[in-house]
Amino acid sequence: MSRNLRNILLLPVFFAFAFSISSCSKDEVEIERPEKVYYDQAQRRIKVNNYFGAIESLQRIETQYPFGKFAEQAQIDLVYCYFMNSETEAAHSSAERFIRLHPRHPNIDYAYFMKGLSSYTRDTGLLARLTDTDLSARDVSGAKLAFSELTEFLTRFPESQYAPYAQQRLIYLRNLVASNELAAADYYVTRKAYVAAIRRASYVLENIPNSDQNHRALQILKTSYQELGYEELMKDTEKLLALNPPPPEKDNKRGSLADLDLGSLILPAVAYAAFTSN
């Protein structure tokens, strides 16, 4: 065999070997990159609101340095970045995972708080944000879950620095859920299903007593009792109406996107700033 022909036949082997060496070299550089480099990169990206890029850096720490110095902090930072990147289900899952893995972490209250806030925003979507949508007329299963989770948070950590934020959100959520129940009651009234309307209105008064929807619930009861011919119950309801005036006009509209955005953006950012300052 001639030398030229032999060289030609060996070329593919040479290129394959060179490619293999190059790939290994790149992999080694990637694997040996210090975790602090990734973490500092993530913090820089968070500061400029590049949450997608920050998530990528934090995920690198999780996969390449699962037991490293910054592993725990990267996990809790991921909760915040997922949330601010509108990936609320991922934020909720990450918060649950952090709670499961680090139940005695000194900042575990932050994970519980963010878990509740993540559920709270699940009832929103792009269409709702682009339109003037009354959230109380939509499915508020996420709001009910958030109410439950934030209540658990306050029960576990009543002295937490995030407790005032949670209490603020609970007021909003309570009114939102009550308004949703009464939206169904109003529908039953229009369909002349007064017994069903009474059930919904009574549920709000008995189970959500501190909402701003008491006056509205009593009005539905009065109308329903009147239509059913229950004169004594109607008169008793009128007395209660006199003791429960309607809320101010500015507080009458619940479930607004302005209130929702306040909870979705400002509270997590303030809480995260408090968390990182510890």
Residue pairs with C-beta under 8 A, 6 or more apart in sequence:
31 64
33 64
35 61
35 64
35 65
35 68
35 69
35 70
35 71
36 69
36 70
38 57
38 58
38 60
38 61
38 64
38 65
38 70
39 57
39 58
39 61
39 70
39 73
39 74
41 57
42 53
42 54
42 57
42 58
42 61
42 74
42 77
42 81
43 54
45 51
45 53
45 54
45 57
46 54
46 77
46 80
46 81
49 84
51 81
51 82
51 84
51 85
52 85
54 77
54 81
55 78
55 81
55 82
55 85
58 74
58 75
58 77
58 78
58 81
59 78
61 68
61 70
61 71
61 74
62 71
62 74
62 75
62 78
65 71
72 102
72 105
75 94
75 97
75 98
75 101
75 102
76 98
76 107
76 110
76 111
76 275
78 94
79 91
79 94
79 95
79 98
79 111
79 114
79 118
80 91
80 114
80 268
80 272
82 88
82 90
82 91
82 94
83 91
83 114
83 117
83 118
83 121
83 268
84 265
84 268
84 269
88 118
88 119
88 121
88 122
89 118
89 122
91 114
91 118
92 115
92 118
92 119
92 122
95 111
95 112
95 114
95 115
95 118
96 115
98 105
98 108
98 111
99 108
99 111
99 112
99 115
102 108
102 111
105 111
106 278
107 275
107 278
109 153
109 156
109 157
109 160
109 161
109 162
110 162
110 271
110 275
112 149
112 152
112 153
112 156
112 157
113 150
113 153
113 160
113 162
113 165
113 166
113 271
114 268
114 271
115 149
115 153
116 146
116 149
116 150
116 152
116 153
116 166
116 169
117 146
117 150
117 169
117 263
117 264
117 267
117 268
118 146
119 142
119 143
119 145
119 146
119 149
120 142
120 143
120 146
120 150
120 169
120 173
120 263
120 264
121 142
121 260
121 263
121 264
122 141
122 142
122 145
122 146
123 135
123 138
123 139
123 140
123 141
123 142
123 143
124 135
124 257
124 260
124 264
127 133
128 135
128 138
128 257
129 257
132 257
133 257
134 253
134 255
134 256
135 143
135 176
135 255
135 256
135 257
135 260
136 176
136 179
136 180
136 183
136 254
136 255
137 180
137 183
137 255
138 180
140 176
140 177
140 180
143 173
143 176
143 177
143 180
144 177
146 169
146 173
147 170
147 173
147 174
147 177
150 166
150 169
150 170
150 173
151 170
153 160
153 162
153 163
153 166
154 163
154 166
154 167
154 170
157 163
160 166
161 274
162 271
162 274
165 267
165 270
165 271
168 263
168 267
169 263
169 267
172 254
172 259
172 263
174 208
174 210
174 211
175 211
175 212
175 213
175 254
175 255
176 254
176 255
177 208
177 211
178 204
178 208
178 211
178 212
178 213
178 217
179 211
179 213
179 216
179 254
179 255
180 255
181 200
181 201
181 203
181 204
181 208
181 213
182 200
182 201
182 204
182 213
182 216
182 217
182 220
184 200
185 196
185 197
185 200
185 201
185 204
185 217
185 220
186 197
186 220
188 194
188 196
188 197
188 200
189 197
189 220
189 223
189 224
192 227
194 223
194 224
194 227
194 228
195 224
195 228
197 220
197 223
197 224
198 220
198 221
198 224
198 225
200 220
201 217
201 218
201 220
201 221
201 224
202 217
202 221
204 211
204 213
204 214
204 217
205 214
205 217
205 218
205 221
212 247
212 251
212 252
212 254
213 254
214 244
215 241
215 244
215 245
215 246
215 247
216 246
218 237
218 240
218 241
218 244
219 241
221 233
221 237
222 234
222 237
222 238
222 241
225 231
225 233
225 234
225 237
226 234
246 252
